[in-house]
């Protein structure tokens, strides 16, 4: 974290021992250790929370992408269904007209005209 090597830590401990004395040095080291532990746990908790939020955001983006794909597919199927329905109506109309022409000698019946509309 502070990029301190072994010798730097040893020198700091020796200076602390000379300045504070053996009794106060032990208590100070315990307090500093507690603070460092609390700082480390707070940092880790914050890091975990940020990672969790990033995963949630990734999932949200993936869900939005899937929703767009489903909507595009739905629109494509709707367009294809409309086209099939239109072609089916045209085919039925043509079949009725042919049948009418065959049975009446070329004139479509009035009932066929009403069904077309």
C-alpha positions in Angstrom: 0.0 0.0 0.0 2.7 2.5 1.0 5.4 0.5 -0.8 7.6 0.1 2.3 10.3 -2.5 2.3 11.6 -4.6 5.2 14.4 -2.1 6.1 12.1 0.9 6.1 9.7 -0.8 8.4 12.6 -1.9 10.7 13.9 1.6 10.9 10.5 3.1 11.7 10.0 0.5 14.4 13.4 1.3 16.0 12.7 5.0 15.9 9.3 4.4 17.5 10.8 2.2 20.2 13.3 4.9 21.0 10.7 7.7 21.1 7.8 5.9 22.7 9.5 3.3 24.9 8.7 -0.4 25.1 5.3 -0.1 26.9 3.8 2.6 24.8 5.2 1.2 21.7 3.4 -2.1 22.1 0.1 -0.3 22.8 0.7 2.0 19.8 1.4 -1.0 17.5 -1.8 -2.7 18.6 -3.9 0.5 17.9 -2.2 1.0 14.5 -2.9 -2.6 13.7 -6.5 -2.2 14.6 -6.8 0.9 12.4 -5.1 -0.8 9.5 -7.5 -3.8 9.8 -10.5 -1.5 9.9 -9.2 0.4 6.9 -8.5 -2.8 5.0 -12.0 -4.2 5.7 -13.6 -0.9 4.7 -11.7 -0.9 1.5 -12.6 -4.5 0.8 -16.3 -3.9 1.5 -16.2 -0.8 -0.8 -14.5 -2.8 -3.5 -17.0 -5.7 -3.3 -19.9 -3.2 -3.5 -18.4 -1.6 -6.6 -17.9 -5.0 -8.2 -21.5 -6.0 -7.4 -22.8 -2.8 -8.9 -20.8 -3.3 -12.0 -22.2 -6.9 -12.3 -25.7 -5.6 -11.9 -25.1 -3.0 -14.6 -23.8 -5.6 -16.9 -26.8 -7.8 -16.3 -29.1 -4.8 -16.9 -27.4 -4.0 -20.2 -27.7 -7.7 -21.3 -31.4 -7.7 -20.3 -32.0 -4.6 -22.4 -30.2 -6.1 -25.3 -32.3 -9.2 -25.1 -35.5 -7.1 -24.8 -34.5 -5.2 -28.0 -33.8 -8.5 -29.8 -37.1 -9.9 -28.8 -39.0 -6.8 -29.9 -37.2 -6.8 -33.3 -38.1 -10.5 -33.7 -41.7 -9.8 -32.7 -42.0 -7.0 -35.3 -40.5 -9.3 -38.0 -43.0 -12.0 -37.2 -45.8 -9.5 -37.1 -44.8 -8.2 -40.5 -44.5 -11.7 -41.9 -47.9 -12.7 -40.4 -49.5 -9.6 -42.0 -48.0 -10.5 -45.3 -49.2 -14.2 -45.1 -52.7 -13.0 -44.1 -52.8 -10.6 -47.1 -51.6 -13.2 -49.5 -54.1 -15.7 -48.2 -56.9 -13.2 -48.7 -55.8 -12.6 -52.2 -55.6 -16.3 -53.0 -59.1 -16.9 -51.6 -60.4 -14.0 -53.6 -58.8 -15.3 -56.7 -60.1 -18.7 -56.1 -63.7 -17.4 -55.6 -63.4 -15.3 -58.7 -62.3 -18.3 -60.7 -65.1 -20.4 -59.3 -67.6 -17.7 -60.0 -66.4 -17.4 -63.6 -66.6 -21.1 -64.1 -70.1 -21.4 -62.7 -71.7 -18.2 -64.2 -69.8 -17.9 -67.3 -67.5 -15.1 -66.3 -69.5 -12.8 -63.9 -68.5 -12.8 -60.2 -71.4 -13.2 -57.7 -72.5 -10.3 -55.5 -71.7 -12.3 -52.4 -68.1 -12.7 -53.4 -67.7 -8.9 -53.8 -69.1 -8.3 -50.3 -66.7 -10.9 -48.8 -63.7 -9.2 -50.4 -64.4 -6.0 -48.5 
